[in-house]
Amino acid sequence: MSKKLLHTPEGVRDIYGKEYARKLQVEQKLHEVIRTYGYEDIQTPTFEFFDVFSKEIGTTPSKELYKFFDKEGNTLVLRPDFTPSMARCAAKYFMEDKAPIRFSYMGNTFTNTSNLQGKLKEVTQMGVELIDDASVEADAELISLVIEALKNTGLKRFQISIGQVEYFKGLCEEAGLDEETEYDLRACISGKNFFAAQELLDERNVSDDYKEVLLKVADMFGNMTSLAEAKELVHNKRSLAAIERLEQLYEVLKLYGVDEYISFDLGMLNKYNYYTGVIFKAYTYGVGDAVVKGGRYDNLLHQFGKEAPAIGFMITIDELIEALDRQRVELELPATKQKLFYNPTDKADFQAKLSQARELRAQGQAVELIREDA
């Protein structure tokens, strides 16, 4: 018998028993909070046309997509990311709507990369999208929702790090960087590879003054004091407006009572090109990557024909469960099932045990009816 009949491909795995029960419980805890904020569930296809995740839209690189063809010859991909699918749905079904749209989703995403570093190629994500609301209150709503949802799972030791794409873009513009240099620099900074960033700026002959500022921003994080320092480093309206937006956001988050979970990181950038303003990530102990990633993408829906600002986030369920396990957070799992054994040769015994099982099941208990000779 071939080993491939029993083993899964690299980057995917089976989940069963108590582990899967924990996963379902975490998903339920997150969804409870999302529902209370007024978000409605939506389900999109596991695969879409290639164009939904094209380079122009700014999502996952083509080489990291699982691509295949249908019988008509169309190129299809397994979704690597939910946000473009949400944007497509909003444009298709809510083109004329002017009121804010609140979507909630959950499902698996697929990334075909060989650079796993222990990561899975198939992961479960849950998230929300708030469409057609450009306000700072919308930014605060989603960040507050993330915090309340994580707390509801039992997670206590975590931090939300907030950045602003426009601050970096304004600074690059002020320094006279071309689009290619900005893109390459963002890749270096998002990966926290400051040596590569230094080398890139040297190669592109960026002036020493701006080189110093760009490298300083790459490592600038902390509380409100870091924002004040960042404001002193720039002179362009775009970057200054970005800082003012973060200051306003912090004031609203204080009204939500979640400011203790907040920090700022102006060197935080995202590999997805569609983010346009506030971006944020949730970090906790026990896992190397962020368990939540989100941000504002005000131009993405334009690609699908609808002019509407938007902001969203996604929670990687697998990463969150790993963090909960390593922090020894106990989850209240469903009661263990009961086992009732019956004598298959005794009709009366079987009838009695069946009646008992039906009564317990009607009360919501899990009961396994088992032959004594099984």
Salt bridges, closest charged atoms under 4 A:
GLU19 OE2 - ARG13 NH2 2.78
ASP41 OD1 - HIS31 NE2 2.80
GLU48 OE1 - ARG88 NE 2.87
ASP139 OD2 - ARG245 NH2 2.86
ASP139 OD1 - ARG296 NH2 2.74
GLU141 OE1 - ARG102 NH2 3.03
GLU166 OE1 - ARG238 NE 2.70
GLU173 OE2 - ARG238 NH1 3.11
GLU182 OE2 - LYS169 NZ 3.13
ASP184 OD2 - ARG204 NH2 3.27
ASP202 OD1 - LYS211 NZ 2.63
ASP208 OD1 - LYS211 NZ 3.41
GLU247 OE2 - LYS231 NZ 3.10
GLU251 OE2 - LYS254 NZ 3.28
ASP265 OD2 - LYS192 NZ 3.35
ASP289 OD2 - LYS293 NZ 3.32
ASP298 OD1 - ARG296 NH1 2.88
GLU307 OE2 - HIS302 ND1 2.40
ASP318 OD2 - LYS23 NZ 3.93
GLU319 OE2 - LYS119 NZ 2.99
GLU322 OE2 - ARG326 NH2 2.92
ASP325 OD1 - ARG22 NH2 2.37
ASP349 OD1 - LYS353 NZ 3.35
GLU368 OE1 - LYS337 NZ 3.10
ASP373 OD2 - ARG371 NH2 3.02
